Amino acid sequence: YTAGETVEGLPAIAMELVPGDPLEDLLIVHPGGLPQEIVEPAFTQLGSALAALHAAGVVHRDLSPRNVMLDVPPGQPPKLKVLDF
C-alpha cells in the first residue's frame, strides 16, 4: 500500500495481507486434484487476471502454483490472487 522508510531510516514496504493458501500447498493436500467446485471459478479468475496483465503490457515471468494464492471461504466461491511481481 505504501513504501518509505522506518524511523531508523531503513527501507520499508507495506503490502496487502492476502488470505488463503498458495495453490502449491493445496495441490499437495489434494494429490488427486482439486475439487471441481474450486477449479472452475479459480482458473476462470486466473485466466482473467493474466488477460488483464497482458492487456496492460505486463508479463509475470514467474507464474507458478507458489505465486497463486487461493482463498476458499466456507460457503462462498474461491478468490484467487496472483502474487510476486
Distance bins in CASP14 RR format, pairs under 12 A and 6 or more apart:
PFRMAT RR
TARGET T0000
AUTHOR 0000-0000-0000
RMODE 2
METHOD distances of the structure
MODEL  1
1 12 0 0 0 0 0 1 0 0 0 0 0
1 13 0 0 0 0 1 0 0 0 0 0 0
1 14 1 0 1 0 0 0 0 0 0 0 0
1 15 1 0 0 1 0 0 0 0 0 0 0
1 16 1 0 0 1 0 0 0 0 0 0 0
1 17 0 0 0 0 0 1 0 0 0 0 0
2 11 0 0 0 0 0 1 0 0 0 0 0
2 12 0 0 0 0 1 0 0 0 0 0 0
2 13 1 0 0 1 0 0 0 0 0 0 0
2 14 1 0 1 0 0 0 0 0 0 0 0
2 15 0 0 0 0 1 0 0 0 0 0 0
2 16 0 0 0 0 0 1 0 0 0 0 0
3 10 0 0 0 0 0 1 0 0 0 0 0
3 11 1 0 0 1 0 0 0 0 0 0 0
3 12 1 0 0 1 0 0 0 0 0 0 0
3 13 1 0 1 0 0 0 0 0 0 0 0
3 14 1 0 0 1 0 0 0 0 0 0 0
3 15 0 0 0 0 1 0 0 0 0 0 0
4 10 0 0 0 0 1 0 0 0 0 0 0
4 11 1 0 0 1 0 0 0 0 0 0 0
4 12 1 0 1 0 0 0 0 0 0 0 0
4 13 1 0 0 1 0 0 0 0 0 0 0
4 14 0 0 0 0 1 0 0 0 0 0 0
5 11 1 0 0 1 0 0 0 0 0 0 0
5 12 1 0 0 1 0 0 0 0 0 0 0
5 13 0 0 0 0 0 1 0 0 0 0 0
5 14 0 0 0 0 0 1 0 0 0 0 0
6 12 1 0 1 0 0 0 0 0 0 0 0
6 13 0 0 0 0 0 1 0 0 0 0 0
6 14 0 0 0 0 0 1 0 0 0 0 0
15 81 0 0 0 0 0 1 0 0 0 0 0
15 83 0 0 0 0 1 0 0 0 0 0 0
15 84 0 0 0 0 0 1 0 0 0 0 0
15 85 0 0 0 0 0 1 0 0 0 0 0
16 69 0 0 0 0 0 1 0 0 0 0 0
16 81 0 0 0 0 1 0 0 0 0 0 0
16 83 0 0 0 0 1 0 0 0 0 0 0
17 69 0 0 0 0 0 1 0 0 0 0 0
17 71 0 0 0 0 0 1 0 0 0 0 0
17 81 0 0 0 0 0 1 0 0 0 0 0
17 83 0 0 0 0 0 1 0 0 0 0 0
18 67 0 0 0 0 0 1 0 0 0 0 0
18 68 0 0 0 0 0 1 0 0 0 0 0
18 69 1 0 1 0 0 0 0 0 0 0 0
18 70 0 0 0 0 1 0 0 0 0 0 0
18 71 1 0 0 1 0 0 0 0 0 0 0
18 79 0 0 0 0 1 0 0 0 0 0 0
18 80 0 0 0 0 0 1 0 0 0 0 0
18 81 1 0 1 0 0 0 0 0 0 0 0
18 82 0 0 0 0 0 1 0 0 0 0 0
18 83 1 0 0 1 0 0 0 0 0 0 0
18 84 0 0 0 0 0 1 0 0 0 0 0
19 69 1 0 0 1 0 0 0 0 0 0 0
19 70 0 0 0 0 1 0 0 0 0 0 0
19 71 1 0 1 0 0 0 0 0 0 0 0
19 72 0 0 0 0 1 0 0 0 0 0 0
19 73 0 0 0 0 1 0 0 0 0 0 0
19 76 0 0 0 0 0 1 0 0 0 0 0
19 78 0 0 0 0 0 1 0 0 0 0 0
19 79 0 0 0 0 1 0 0 0 0 0 0
19 80 0 0 0 0 0 1 0 0 0 0 0
19 81 0 0 0 0 1 0 0 0 0 0 0
20 26 0 0 0 0 1 0 0 0 0 0 0
20 42 0 0 0 0 0 1 0 0 0 0 0
20 68 0 0 0 0 0 1 0 0 0 0 0
20 69 1 0 1 0 0 0 0 0 0 0 0
20 70 1 0 0 1 0 0 0 0 0 0 0
20 71 1 1 0 0 0 0 0 0 0 0 0
20 72 1 0 0 1 0 0 0 0 0 0 0
20 73 0 0 0 0 1 0 0 0 0 0 0
20 78 0 0 0 0 1 0 0 0 0 0 0
20 79 0 0 0 0 1 0 0 0 0 0 0
20 80 0 0 0 0 1 0 0 0 0 0 0
20 81 0 0 0 0 1 0 0 0 0 0 0
20 83 0 0 0 0 0 1 0 0 0 0 0
21 27 0 0 0 0 0 1 0 0 0 0 0
21 28 0 0 0 0 1 0 0 0 0 0 0
21 29 0 0 0 0 1 0 0 0 0 0 0
21 30 0 0 0 0 0 1 0 0 0 0 0
21 34 0 0 0 0 0 1 0 0 0 0 0
21 38 0 0 0 0 0 1 0 0 0 0 0
21 42 0 0 0 0 0 1 0 0 0 0 0
21 65 0 0 0 0 0 1 0 0 0 0 0
21 66 0 0 0 0 0 1 0 0 0 0 0
21 68 0 0 0 0 1 0 0 0 0 0 0
21 69 1 0 0 1 0 0 0 0 0 0 0
21 70 1 0 0 1 0 0 0 0 0 0 0
21 71 1 0 0 1 0 0 0 0 0 0 0
21 72 0 0 0 0 1 0 0 0 0 0 0
21 73 0 0 0 0 0 1 0 0 0 0 0
21 78 0 0 0 0 0 1 0 0 0 0 0
21 79 0 0 0 0 0 1 0 0 0 0 0
21 80 0 0 0 0 0 1 0 0 0 0 0
21 81 0 0 0 0 0 1 0 0 0 0 0
21 83 0 0 0 0 0 1 0 0 0 0 0
22 28 0 0 0 0 1 0 0 0 0 0 0
22 29 0 0 0 0 0 1 0 0 0 0 0
22 64 0 0 0 0 1 0 0 0 0 0 0
22 65 1 0 0 1 0 0 0 0 0 0 0
22 66 1 0 1 0 0 0 0 0 0 0 0
22 67 1 0 0 1 0 0 0 0 0 0 0
22 68 1 0 0 1 0 0 0 0 0 0 0
22 69 1 0 0 1 0 0 0 0 0 0 0
22 70 1 0 0 1 0 0 0 0 0 0 0
22 71 0 0 0 0 0 1 0 0 0 0 0
22 80 0 0 0 0 0 1 0 0 0 0 0
22 81 0 0 0 0 0 1 0 0 0 0 0
22 82 0 0 0 0 0 1 0 0 0 0 0
22 83 0 0 0 0 1 0 0 0 0 0 0
22 84 0 0 0 0 0 1 0 0 0 0 0
23 29 0 0 0 0 0 1 0 0 0 0 0
23 30 0 0 0 0 0 1 0 0 0 0 0
23 33 0 0 0 0 0 1 0 0 0 0 0
23 34 0 0 0 0 1 0 0 0 0 0 0
23 38 0 0 0 0 0 1 0 0 0 0 0
23 39 0 0 0 0 0 1 0 0 0 0 0
23 42 1 0 0 1 0 0 0 0 0 0 0
23 43 0 0 0 0 1 0 0 0 0 0 0
23 45 0 0 0 0 0 1 0 0 0 0 0
23 46 0 0 0 0 1 0 0 0 0 0 0
23 63 0 0 0 0 0 1 0 0 0 0 0
23 64 0 0 0 0 1 0 0 0 0 0 0
23 65 1 0 1 0 0 0 0 0 0 0 0
23 66 1 0 0 1 0 0 0 0 0 0 0
23 67 0 0 0 0 1 0 0 0 0 0 0
23 68 1 0 1 0 0 0 0 0 0 0 0
23 69 1 0 0 1 0 0 0 0 0 0 0
23 70 1 0 1 0 0 0 0 0 0 0 0
23 71 0 0 0 0 0 1 0 0 0 0 0
23 72 0 0 0 0 0 1 0 0 0 0 0
23 78 0 0 0 0 0 1 0 0 0 0 0
23 80 0 0 0 0 1 0 0 0 0 0 0
23 81 0 0 0 0 0 1 0 0 0 0 0
23 82 0 0 0 0 0 1 0 0 0 0 0
23 83 0 0 0 0 0 1 0 0 0 0 0
24 30 0 0 0 0 0 1 0 0 0 0 0
24 34 0 0 0 0 0 1 0 0 0 0 0
24 63 0 0 0 0 0 1 0 0 0 0 0
24 64 1 0 0 1 0 0 0 0 0 0 0
24 65 1 1 0 0 0 0 0 0 0 0 0
24 66 1 0 1 0 0 0 0 0 0 0 0
24 67 0 0 0 0 1 0 0 0 0 0 0
24 68 1 0 0 1 0 0 0 0 0 0 0
24 69 0 0 0 0 1 0 0 0 0 0 0
24 70 0 0 0 0 1 0 0 0 0 0 0
24 83 0 0 0 0 0 1 0 0 0 0 0
24 84 0 0 0 0 0 1 0 0 0 0 0
25 31 0 0 0 0 0 1 0 0 0 0 0
25 34 0 0 0 0 0 1 0 0 0 0 0
25 65 0 0 0 0 1 0 0 0 0 0 0
25 66 0 0 0 0 1 0 0 0 0 0 0
25 68 0 0 0 0 0 1 0 0 0 0 0
25 69 0 0 0 0 1 0 0 0 0 0 0
25 70 0 0 0 0 1 0 0 0 0 0 0
25 72 0 0 0 0 0 1 0 0 0 0 0
26 32 0 0 0 0 0 1 0 0 0 0 0
26 33 0 0 0 0 1 0 0 0 0 0 0
26 34 1 0 0 1 0 0 0 0 0 0 0
26 35 0 0 0 0 1 0 0 0 0 0 0
26 38 1 0 0 1 0 0 0 0 0 0 0
26 39 0 0 0 0 0 1 0 0 0 0 0
26 42 0 0 0 0 1 0 0 0 0 0 0
26 65 0 0 0 0 1 0 0 0 0 0 0
26 66 0 0 0 0 0 1 0 0 0 0 0
26 68 0 0 0 0 1 0 0 0 0 0 0
26 69 0 0 0 0 1 0 0 0 0 0 0
26 70 1 0 1 0 0 0 0 0 0 0 0
26 71 0 0 0 0 0 1 0 0 0 0 0
26 72 0 0 0 0 1 0 0 0 0 0 0
26 78 0 0 0 0 1 0 0 0 0 0 0
26 80 0 0 0 0 0 1 0 0 0 0 0
27 33 1 0 0 1 0 0 0 0 0 0 0
27 34 1 0 0 1 0 0 0 0 0 0 0
27 38 0 0 0 0 0 1 0 0 0 0 0
27 39 0 0 0 0 0 1 0 0 0 0 0
27 42 0 0 0 0 0 1 0 0 0 0 0
27 64 0 0 0 0 0 1 0 0 0 0 0
27 65 1 0 1 0 0 0 0 0 0 0 0
27 66 0 0 0 0 0 1 0 0 0 0 0
27 68 0 0 0 0 0 1 0 0 0 0 0
27 70 0 0 0 0 1 0 0 0 0 0 0
28 34 0 0 0 0 0 1 0 0 0 0 0
28 65 0 0 0 0 1 0 0 0 0 0 0
28 66 0 0 0 0 0 1 0 0 0 0 0
29 35 0 0 0 0 0 1 0 0 0 0 0
29 38 0 0 0 0 0 1 0 0 0 0 0
29 70 0 0 0 0 0 1 0 0 0 0 0
29 72 0 0 0 0 0 1 0 0 0 0 0
30 36 0 0 0 0 0 1 0 0 0 0 0
30 38 0 0 0 0 1 0 0 0 0 0 0
30 39 0 0 0 0 1 0 0 0 0 0 0
30 65 0 0 0 0 0 1 0 0 0 0 0
30 70 0 0 0 0 0 1 0 0 0 0 0
30 72 0 0 0 0 0 1 0 0 0 0 0
32 39 0 0 0 0 0 1 0 0 0 0 0
33 39 1 0 0 1 0 0 0 0 0 0 0
34 40 0 0 0 0 1 0 0 0 0 0 0
34 41 0 0 0 0 0 1 0 0 0 0 0
34 42 1 0 0 1 0 0 0 0 0 0 0
34 43 0 0 0 0 1 0 0 0 0 0 0
34 65 0 0 0 0 0 1 0 0 0 0 0
34 68 0 0 0 0 0 1 0 0 0 0 0
34 70 0 0 0 0 1 0 0 0 0 0 0
34 72 0 0 0 0 1 0 0 0 0 0 0
34 78 0 0 0 0 1 0 0 0 0 0 0
34 80 0 0 0 0 0 1 0 0 0 0 0
35 41 0 0 0 0 0 1 0 0 0 0 0
35 42 0 0 0 0 0 1 0 0 0 0 0
35 70 0 0 0 0 0 1 0 0 0 0 0
35 72 0 0 0 0 1 0 0 0 0 0 0
35 78 0 0 0 0 1 0 0 0 0 0 0
36 42 0 0 0 0 0 1 0 0 0 0 0
36 43 0 0 0 0 0 1 0 0 0 0 0
36 78 0 0 0 0 0 1 0 0 0 0 0
37 72 0 0 0 0 1 0 0 0 0 0 0
37 74 0 0 0 0 0 1 0 0 0 0 0
37 75 0 0 0 0 1 0 0 0 0 0 0
37 76 0 0 0 0 0 1 0 0 0 0 0
37 77 0 0 0 0 1 0 0 0 0 0 0
37 78 0 0 0 0 1 0 0 0 0 0 0
38 44 0 0 0 0 0 1 0 0 0 0 0
38 45 0 0 0 0 0 1 0 0 0 0 0
38 46 0 0 0 0 0 1 0 0 0 0 0
38 70 1 0 0 1 0 0 0 0 0 0 0
38 71 0 0 0 0 0 1 0 0 0 0 0
38 72 1 0 0 1 0 0 0 0 0 0 0
38 73 0 0 0 0 0 1 0 0 0 0 0
38 75 0 0 0 0 0 1 0 0 0 0 0
38 76 0 0 0 0 0 1 0 0 0 0 0
38 77 0 0 0 0 1 0 0 0 0 0 0
38 78 1 0 1 0 0 0 0 0 0 0 0
38 79 0 0 0 0 0 1 0 0 0 0 0
38 80 0 0 0 0 1 0 0 0 0 0 0
39 45 0 0 0 0 0 1 0 0 0 0 0
39 46 0 0 0 0 0 1 0 0 0 0 0
39 70 0 0 0 0 0 1 0 0 0 0 0
39 72 0 0 0 0 0 1 0 0 0 0 0
39 77 0 0 0 0 0 1 0 0 0 0 0
39 78 0 0 0 0 1 0 0 0 0 0 0
39 80 0 0 0 0 0 1 0 0 0 0 0
40 46 0 0 0 0 0 1 0 0 0 0 0
40 47 0 0 0 0 0 1 0 0 0 0 0
40 77 0 0 0 0 1 0 0 0 0 0 0
40 78 0 0 0 0 1 0 0 0 0 0 0
40 80 0 0 0 0 0 1 0 0 0 0 0
41 47 0 0 0 0 0 1 0 0 0 0 0
41 48 0 0 0 0 0 1 0 0 0 0 0
41 70 0 0 0 0 0 1 0 0 0 0 0
41 71 0 0 0 0 0 1 0 0 0 0 0
41 72 0 0 0 0 1 0 0 0 0 0 0
41 76 0 0 0 0 0 1 0 0 0 0 0
41 77 1 0 1 0 0 0 0 0 0 0 0
41 78 1 0 1 0 0 0 0 0 0 0 0
41 79 0 0 0 0 1 0 0 0 0 0 0
41 80 0 0 0 0 1 0 0 0 0 0 0
42 48 0 0 0 0 0 1 0 0 0 0 0
42 49 0 0 0 0 0 1 0 0 0 0 0
42 65 0 0 0 0 0 1 0 0 0 0 0
42 68 0 0 0 0 1 0 0 0 0 0 0
42 69 0 0 0 0 0 1 0 0 0 0 0
42 70 1 0 1 0 0 0 0 0 0 0 0
42 71 0 0 0 0 1 0 0 0 0 0 0
42 72 0 0 0 0 1 0 0 0 0 0 0
42 77 0 0 0 0 1 0 0 0 0 0 0
42 78 1 0 1 0 0 0 0 0 0 0 0
42 79 0 0 0 0 1 0 0 0 0 0 0
42 80 1 0 1 0 0 0 0 0 0 0 0
42 81 0 0 0 0 0 1 0 0 0 0 0
42 82 0 0 0 0 0 1 0 0 0 0 0
43 49 0 0 0 0 0 1 0 0 0 0 0
43 50 0 0 0 0 0 1 0 0 0 0 0
43 65 0 0 0 0 0 1 0 0 0 0 0
43 68 0 0 0 0 1 0 0 0 0 0 0
43 70 0 0 0 0 0 1 0 0 0 0 0
43 78 0 0 0 0 1 0 0 0 0 0 0
43 80 0 0 0 0 1 0 0 0 0 0 0
44 50 0 0 0 0 0 1 0 0 0 0 0
44 51 0 0 0 0 0 1 0 0 0 0 0
44 77 0 0 0 0 1 0 0 0 0 0 0
44 78 0 0 0 0 1 0 0 0 0 0 0
44 79 0 0 0 0 0 1 0 0 0 0 0
44 80 0 0 0 0 1 0 0 0 0 0 0
45 51 0 0 0 0 0 1 0 0 0 0 0
45 52 0 0 0 0 0 1 0 0 0 0 0
45 68 0 0 0 0 1 0 0 0 0 0 0
45 69 0 0 0 0 0 1 0 0 0 0 0
45 70 0 0 0 0 1 0 0 0 0 0 0
45 71 0 0 0 0 0 1 0 0 0 0 0
45 77 0 0 0 0 1 0 0 0 0 0 0
45 78 1 0 0 1 0 0 0 0 0 0 0
45 79 1 0 0 1 0 0 0 0 0 0 0
45 80 1 0 1 0 0 0 0 0 0 0 0
45 81 0 0 0 0 1 0 0 0 0 0 0
45 82 0 0 0 0 1 0 0 0 0 0 0
46 52 0 0 0 0 0 1 0 0 0 0 0
46 53 0 0 0 0 0 1 0 0 0 0 0
46 60 0 0 0 0 0 1 0 0 0 0 0
46 63 0 0 0 0 1 0 0 0 0 0 0
46 64 0 0 0 0 0 1 0 0 0 0 0
46 65 0 0 0 0 0 1 0 0 0 0 0
46 67 0 0 0 0 0 1 0 0 0 0 0
46 68 1 0 0 1 0 0 0 0 0 0 0
46 69 0 0 0 0 0 1 0 0 0 0 0
46 70 0 0 0 0 1 0 0 0 0 0 0
46 78 0 0 0 0 0 1 0 0 0 0 0
46 79 0 0 0 0 0 1 0 0 0 0 0
46 80 1 0 1 0 0 0 0 0 0 0 0
46 81 0 0 0 0 1 0 0 0 0 0 0
46 82 1 0 0 1 0 0 0 0 0 0 0
46 83 0 0 0 0 0 1 0 0 0 0 0
47 53 0 0 0 0 1 0 0 0 0 0 0
47 54 0 0 0 0 1 0 0 0 0 0 0
47 55 0 0 0 0 0 1 0 0 0 0 0
47 60 0 0 0 0 0 1 0 0 0 0 0
47 63 0 0 0 0 0 1 0 0 0 0 0
47 68 0 0 0 0 0 1 0 0 0 0 0
47 80 0 0 0 0 1 0 0 0 0 0 0
47 82 0 0 0 0 1 0 0 0 0 0 0
48 54 0 0 0 0 0 1 0 0 0 0 0
48 55 0 0 0 0 0 1 0 0 0 0 0
48 80 0 0 0 0 1 0 0 0 0 0 0
48 81 0 0 0 0 0 1 0 0 0 0 0
48 82 0 0 0 0 0 1 0 0 0 0 0
49 55 0 0 0 0 0 1 0 0 0 0 0
49 56 0 0 0 0 0 1 0 0 0 0 0
49 58 0 0 0 0 0 1 0 0 0 0 0
49 60 0 0 0 0 1 0 0 0 0 0 0
49 63 0 0 0 0 1 0 0 0 0 0 0
49 67 0 0 0 0 0 1 0 0 0 0 0
49 68 0 0 0 0 1 0 0 0 0 0 0
49 69 0 0 0 0 0 1 0 0 0 0 0
49 79 0 0 0 0 0 1 0 0 0 0 0
49 80 1 0 0 1 0 0 0 0 0 0 0
49 81 1 0 0 1 0 0 0 0 0 0 0
49 82 1 0 1 0 0 0 0 0 0 0 0
49 83 0 0 0 0 0 1 0 0 0 0 0
49 85 0 0 0 0 0 1 0 0 0 0 0
50 56 0 0 0 0 0 1 0 0 0 0 0
50 57 0 0 0 0 0 1 0 0 0 0 0
50 58 0 0 0 0 1 0 0 0 0 0 0
50 59 0 0 0 0 1 0 0 0 0 0 0
50 60 1 0 0 1 0 0 0 0 0 0 0
50 63 1 0 0 1 0 0 0 0 0 0 0
50 67 0 0 0 0 0 1 0 0 0 0 0
50 68 0 0 0 0 0 1 0 0 0 0 0
50 80 0 0 0 0 0 1 0 0 0 0 0
50 82 1 0 0 1 0 0 0 0 0 0 0
51 57 0 0 0 0 0 1 0 0 0 0 0
51 58 0 0 0 0 0 1 0 0 0 0 0
51 82 0 0 0 0 0 1 0 0 0 0 0
52 58 0 0 0 0 1 0 0 0 0 0 0
52 60 0 0 0 0 0 1 0 0 0 0 0
52 82 0 0 0 0 1 0 0 0 0 0 0
53 59 1 0 0 1 0 0 0 0 0 0 0
53 60 1 0 0 1 0 0 0 0 0 0 0
53 61 0 0 0 0 0 1 0 0 0 0 0
53 63 0 0 0 0 1 0 0 0 0 0 0
53 82 1 0 0 1 0 0 0 0 0 0 0
53 85 0 0 0 0 1 0 0 0 0 0 0
54 60 0 0 0 0 1 0 0 0 0 0 0
54 63 0 0 0 0 0 1 0 0 0 0 0
54 82 0 0 0 0 0 1 0 0 0 0 0
56 85 0 0 0 0 0 1 0 0 0 0 0
58 82 0 0 0 0 0 1 0 0 0 0 0
58 85 1 0 0 1 0 0 0 0 0 0 0
59 82 0 0 0 0 0 1 0 0 0 0 0
59 85 0 0 0 0 0 1 0 0 0 0 0
60 67 1 0 0 1 0 0 0 0 0 0 0
60 68 0 0 0 0 0 1 0 0 0 0 0
60 82 1 0 0 1 0 0 0 0 0 0 0
60 83 0 0 0 0 1 0 0 0 0 0 0
60 84 1 0 0 1 0 0 0 0 0 0 0
60 85 1 0 0 1 0 0 0 0 0 0 0
61 67 0 0 0 0 0 1 0 0 0 0 0
61 82 0 0 0 0 0 1 0 0 0 0 0
61 84 0 0 0 0 1 0 0 0 0 0 0
61 85 0 0 0 0 1 0 0 0 0 0 0
62 68 0 0 0 0 0 1 0 0 0 0 0
62 82 0 0 0 0 0 1 0 0 0 0 0
62 83 0 0 0 0 1 0 0 0 0 0 0
62 84 1 0 0 1 0 0 0 0 0 0 0
62 85 0 0 0 0 1 0 0 0 0 0 0
63 82 1 0 0 1 0 0 0 0 0 0 0
63 83 0 0 0 0 1 0 0 0 0 0 0
63 84 0 0 0 0 1 0 0 0 0 0 0
63 85 0 0 0 0 0 1 0 0 0 0 0
64 82 0 0 0 0 0 1 0 0 0 0 0
64 83 0 0 0 0 0 1 0 0 0 0 0
64 84 0 0 0 0 1 0 0 0 0 0 0
65 80 0 0 0 0 0 1 0 0 0 0 0
65 82 0 0 0 0 0 1 0 0 0 0 0
65 83 0 0 0 0 0 1 0 0 0 0 0
65 84 0 0 0 0 0 1 0 0 0 0 0
66 82 0 0 0 0 0 1 0 0 0 0 0
66 83 0 0 0 0 1 0 0 0 0 0 0
66 84 1 0 0 1 0 0 0 0 0 0 0
67 80 0 0 0 0 0 1 0 0 0 0 0
67 81 0 0 0 0 1 0 0 0 0 0 0
67 82 1 0 0 1 0 0 0 0 0 0 0
67 83 1 0 1 0 0 0 0 0 0 0 0
67 84 1 0 1 0 0 0 0 0 0 0 0
67 85 0 0 0 0 1 0 0 0 0 0 0
68 78 0 0 0 0 0 1 0 0 0 0 0
68 79 0 0 0 0 0 1 0 0 0 0 0
68 80 1 0 0 1 0 0 0 0 0 0 0
68 81 1 0 0 1 0 0 0 0 0 0 0
68 82 1 0 1 0 0 0 0 0 0 0 0
68 83 1 0 0 1 0 0 0 0 0 0 0
68 84 0 0 0 0 1 0 0 0 0 0 0
69 78 0 0 0 0 0 1 0 0 0 0 0
69 79 0 0 0 0 1 0 0 0 0 0 0
69 80 1 0 0 1 0 0 0 0 0 0 0
69 81 1 0 1 0 0 0 0 0 0 0 0
69 82 1 0 0 1 0 0 0 0 0 0 0
69 83 1 0 1 0 0 0 0 0 0 0 0
69 84 0 0 0 0 1 0 0 0 0 0 0
70 77 0 0 0 0 0 1 0 0 0 0 0
70 78 1 0 1 0 0 0 0 0 0 0 0
70 79 1 0 0 1 0 0 0 0 0 0 0
70 80 1 0 1 0 0 0 0 0 0 0 0
70 81 0 0 0 0 1 0 0 0 0 0 0
70 82 0 0 0 0 0 1 0 0 0 0 0
70 83 0 0 0 0 0 1 0 0 0 0 0
71 77 0 0 0 0 1 0 0 0 0 0 0
71 78 1 0 0 1 0 0 0 0 0 0 0
71 79 1 0 1 0 0 0 0 0 0 0 0
71 80 1 0 0 1 0 0 0 0 0 0 0
71 81 1 0 0 1 0 0 0 0 0 0 0
72 78 1 0 1 0 0 0 0 0 0 0 0
72 79 0 0 0 0 1 0 0 0 0 0 0
72 80 0 0 0 0 1 0 0 0 0 0 0
73 79 1 0 0 1 0 0 0 0 0 0 0
END
